Amino acid sequence: MENTVVKTLIYNKQVRLLFVDNTRLINNILRLNKETNDMLNHALGKTVSVMSLLAATLKGDQRISLQMMMSDRKYKIFADADASGNVRGYLSGELRKSPYNRTNKISLDQLVGQKGTIRVIKGSAMNQFTGIIDMPHRNIVDDISHYFVQSEQTPTYIKADITFESKHVALFSYAVFAQLLPGAPPELIEEIAHIVNRNQQFFTDGNKYSGNHLEAKLSELFKDVKIIGYSPVQFFCGCSKEMLYGMIRALSREELKQAMNKKEHVGTMCHICGRTYNYDQTDLQSLFR
């Protein structure tokens, strides 16, 4: 079940376990980031992969937004998701243009540095919570787990794995999220992490199973498995040609008249998803009405 979060309770309802094969979602985003190198592809892919799981923890009109800020504060990774499973993620313009995107000899650890931080905003329009934590692990996934431990005081294990077939195409991508419920013994988190790491092939092949067959396979790994639901996830930006008209209006009248005289189209690009929109002569003329 690709791009579908499987929601379960395990160990006699003591642990919430979510997992997803989000290969298609990650490839949709990578196709819009063709100018990024391997390290940044992994960083963005893993950030979005985790957010696709967190979407399944939301309800109603809730959203979760994440800003990862490196030690050099102008370098950032953004991602957000809503309760409907709409997920998006992107790199800051400065990071795209940075030396980190011109070589594959620099690691994510070096990019994050000693003063990296994660800022999370979660909730609805009327009730939001903001948490900021450091990044002691410098590898994104463990640092987001660290956020839950520090900000929500909840033992949490997150695993995200991506294997690339080529530079901008993921062969597979999956993520796992386990969180202890009140009263659960803390040592369960280490047991679950050990089981997941020992059985990665199951999660890689997770989209091959469904229904009772999936529950039976999960029961081979964990105790007292109960599937409680499924949630779709998909890439969604929400940009449109109309929304980006403001960027065209920001051009001077001289620039617009020059484009019209040369019968040129003017293009804009959404900095979030990378989509481009072209404005023809009729569009440009409308700005002078």
Order of alpha helices (4+ residues) and beta strands (2+ residues): beta-beta-alpha-alpha-beta-beta-beta-alpha-alpha-beta-beta-alpha-beta-beta-alpha-alpha-alpha-beta-beta-alpha-alpha-beta-beta-alpha
